């Protein structure tokens, strides 16, 4: 398993030909797209948290907050990491390239983060839309 260039480009933005912490991490570690994107989610969360609370938090604290079970508005205990898994799963499509079945994520890292952080009502709407899109993809694939 390895991270794909398209994901590195999303995470590094226009810096992918230059020094980018995510590219460096991907080259040094054996991580897949899902892991790299979730790491980027926590990095975005650190930035958002700092902006909102006017204080900087360490990565280890951000991971704890990202994985902490709490009521995010759907009247149940869940974490942002669980939301990430839910959204990631709904964005994965199985495609065949050169007779090889590959899992392909259709959602960008930025969109996944926006969905995770949206209001409870919008989050539920996104789940329904993504579920329907996945169902339609499967129907088209079976034709």
FENZINOR-V732581 format. One record per residue. N is the residue number from 1. RES is the residue in three letters. PHI is phi in whole degrees, 0 to 359 (* if undefined). OMEGA is omega in whole degrees, -180 to 180 (none if undefined). Layout:
N_RES_PHI_OMEGA + N_RES_PHI_OMEGA
This chain:
1_UNK_*_178 + 2_UNK_208_178 + 3_UNK_279_-180 + 4_UNK_269_-178 + 5_UNK_304_-179 + 6_UNK_300_179 + 7_UNK_289_177 + 8_UNK_301_180 + 9_UNK_297_177 + 10_UNK_297_-174 + 11_UNK_284_-179 + 12_UNK_268_-176 + 13_UNK_58_-176 + 14_UNK_278_-178 + 15_UNK_272_-170 + 16_UNK_295_174 + 17_UNK_264_180 + 18_UNK_248_177 + 19_UNK_287_179 + 20_UNK_220_-178 + 21_UNK_305_-179 + 22_UNK_292_179 + 23_UNK_294_178 + 24_UNK_299_180 + 25_UNK_297_-179 + 26_UNK_295_-179 + 27_UNK_285_-178 + 28_UNK_273_-176 + 29_UNK_239_176 + 30_UNK_265_179 + 31_UNK_234_178 + 32_UNK_259_-178 + 33_UNK_302_-177 + 34_UNK_301_-179 + 35_UNK_295_-180 + 36_UNK_298_-179 + 37_UNK_293_180 + 38_UNK_293_175 + 39_UNK_299_178 + 40_UNK_296_178 + 41_UNK_300_-180 + 42_UNK_294_177 + 43_UNK_298_176 + 44_UNK_298_-180 + 45_UNK_298_177 + 46_UNK_301_-180 + 47_UNK_297_179 + 48_UNK_298_-179 + 49_UNK_299_179 + 50_UNK_298_180 + 51_UNK_294_-177 + 52_UNK_289_-174 + 53_UNK_258_-179 + 54_UNK_54_175 + 55_UNK_210_180 + 56_UNK_270_175 + 57_UNK_243_179 + 58_UNK_284_-179 + 59_UNK_301_-179 + 60_UNK_297_177 + 61_UNK_290_179 + 62_UNK_297_178 + 63_UNK_300_179 + 64_UNK_299_179 + 65_UNK_293_-179 + 66_UNK_296_-176 + 67_UNK_261_-178 + 68_UNK_291_176 + 69_UNK_285_-180 + 70_UNK_202_176 + 71_UNK_274_179 + 72_UNK_268_174 + 73_UNK_114_-180 + 74_UNK_257_178 + 75_UNK_60_174 + 76_UNK_207_179 + 77_UNK_280_178 + 78_UNK_207_177 + 79_UNK_245_176 + 80_UNK_294_177 + 81_UNK_296_177 + 82_UNK_294_176 + 83_UNK_298_177 + 84_UNK_304_-180 + 85_UNK_300_-180 + 86_UNK_298_-179 + 87_UNK_290_180 + 88_UNK_303_-178 + 89_UNK_301_-179 + 90_UNK_286_180 + 91_UNK_265_-178 + 92_UNK_281_175 + 93_UNK_234_174 + 94_UNK_271_179 + 95_UNK_232_179 + 96_UNK_249_176 + 97_UNK_234_-178 + 98_UNK_52_180 + 99_UNK_63_178 + 100_UNK_242_178 + 101_UNK_283_-177 + 102_UNK_233_172 + 103_UNK_277_-178 + 104_UNK_235_178 + 105_UNK_272_-178 + 106_UNK_273_-178 + 107_UNK_267_176 + 108_UNK_279_178 + 109_UNK_301_-179 + 110_UNK_298_-180 + 111_UNK_293_178 + 112_UNK_302_180 + 113_UNK_298_179 + 114_UNK_301_-179 + 115_UNK_293_180 + 116_UNK_301_-172 + 117_UNK_268_-176 + 118_UNK_288_179 + 119_UNK_294_179 + 120_UNK_305_-180 + 121_UNK_297_179 + 122_UNK_293_179 + 123_UNK_300_179 + 124_UNK_298_178 + 125_UNK_297_178 + 126_UNK_299_178 + 127_UNK_302_180 + 128_UNK_295_-180 + 129_UNK_296_-178 + 130_UNK_295_177 + 131_UNK_297_179 + 132_UNK_295_178 + 133_UNK_298_179 + 134_UNK_295_178 + 135_UNK_298_179 + 136_UNK_295_177 + 137_UNK_299_180 + 138_UNK_298_178 + 139_UNK_297_179 + 140_UNK_295_-178 + 141_UNK_293_-178 + 142_UNK_278_-179 + 143_UNK_294_none
